């Protein structure tokens, strides 16, 4: 199973590099909130190890990074975050790769799919972007990725799957609230910090 995780992560990283997303960056480089959130991810992904409690569910944070940077740049940022989480939480490579997949790549890719569906079937409106892409897509992506991770890997010995699933669902709510709130703030005051937002698409004419 570990080789499949490595293969998925390697394929995603290869696609992200092939797309060369850095060509879309402004001459002065990426906005500082992208870099700040990338720097936060290792801390979020290793929170259970730092707290010495398996009941602490790490906050994914991947959906916000996708909204700010787009999927290809988010994948590159999450690769660096996985290395940082491994160093910070004293994780082995296999554990760090699992977290990169289930806390990073899986919710990031799912939220792209939910966002594409929203653009296809929902009207192009400011509140659709904030509520659907910022909040509900994050909630759904995190919840589904957490459930898939438990179904594939199970949980720590001594903890019931129901308790872990509830914990991951509650963590998904926390991540969705943070992502939705920051998305609303960015749209109102700094829309240029959101690579996936455009007035042309979401402001009614």
VENPE-V86296 format. One record per residue. N is the residue number from 1. SS is DSSP state (@ for helix, = for strand, . for the rest). Layout:
n-><N & N>
ss-><SS & SS>
//
This chain:
n-><1 & 2 & 3 & 4 & 5 & 6 & 7 & 8 & 9 & 10 & 11 & 12 & 13 & 14 & 15 & 16 & 17 & 18 & 19 & 20 & 21 & 22 & 23 & 24 & 25 & 26 & 27 & 28 & 29 & 30 & 31 & 32 & 33 & 34 & 35 & 36 & 37 & 38 & 39 & 40 & 41 & 42 & 43 & 44 & 45 & 46 & 47 & 48 & 49 & 50 & 51 & 52 & 53 & 54 & 55 & 56 & 57 & 58 & 59 & 60 & 61 & 62 & 63 & 64 & 65 & 66 & 67 & 68 & 69 & 70 & 71 & 72 & 73 & 74 & 75 & 76 & 77 & 78 & 79 & 80 & 81 & 82 & 83 & 84 & 85 & 86 & 87 & 88 & 89 & 90 & 91 & 92 & 93 & 94 & 95 & 96 & 97 & 98 & 99 & 100 & 101 & 102 & 103 & 104 & 105 & 106 & 107 & 108 & 109 & 110 & 111 & 112 & 113 & 114 & 115 & 116 & 117 & 118 & 119 & 120 & 121 & 122 & 123 & 124 & 125 & 126 & 127 & 128 & 129 & 130 & 131 & 132 & 133 & 134 & 135 & 136 & 137 & 138 & 139 & 140 & 141 & 142 & 143 & 144 & 145 & 146 & 147 & 148 & 149 & 150 & 151 & 152 & 153 & 154 & 155 & 156 & 157 & 158 & 159 & 160 & 161 & 162 & 163 & 164 & 165 & 166 & 167 & 168 & 169 & 170 & 171 & 172 & 173 & 174 & 175 & 176 & 177 & 178 & 179 & 180 & 181 & 182 & 183 & 184 & 185 & 186 & 187 & 188 & 189 & 190 & 191 & 192 & 193 & 194 & 195 & 196 & 197 & 198 & 199 & 200 & 201 & 202 & 203 & 204 & 205>
ss-><. & @ & @ & @ & @ & @ & @ & @ & @ & @ & @ & @ & @ & @ & @ & @ & @ & @ & @ & . & @ & @ & @ & @ & . & . & . & . & . & . & . & @ & @ & @ & @ & @ & @ & @ & @ & @ & @ & @ & @ & @ & @ & . & @ & @ & @ & @ & @ & . & . & . & . & . & . & . & . & . & . & @ & @ & @ & @ & @ & @ & @ & @ & . & @ & @ & @ & @ & @ & @ & @ & @ & @ & @ & @ & @ & @ & @ & @ & @ & @ & @ & . & . & . & . & @ & @ & @ & @ & @ & @ & @ & @ & @ & @ & @ & @ & @ & @ & @ & @ & @ & @ & @ & @ & @ & @ & @ & @ & @ & @ & @ & @ & @ & . & . & . & . & @ & @ & @ & @ & @ & @ & @ & @ & @ & @ & @ & @ & @ & @ & @ & @ & @ & @ & @ & @ & @ & @ & @ & @ & @ & @ & @ & @ & . & . & . & . & . & . & . & @ & @ & @ & @ & @ & @ & @ & @ & @ & @ & @ & @ & @ & @ & @ & @ & @ & @ & @ & @ & @ & @ & @ & @ & @ & @ & @ & @ & @ & . & @ & @ & @ & . & . & . & . & . & @ & @ & @ & @ & . & . & .>
//
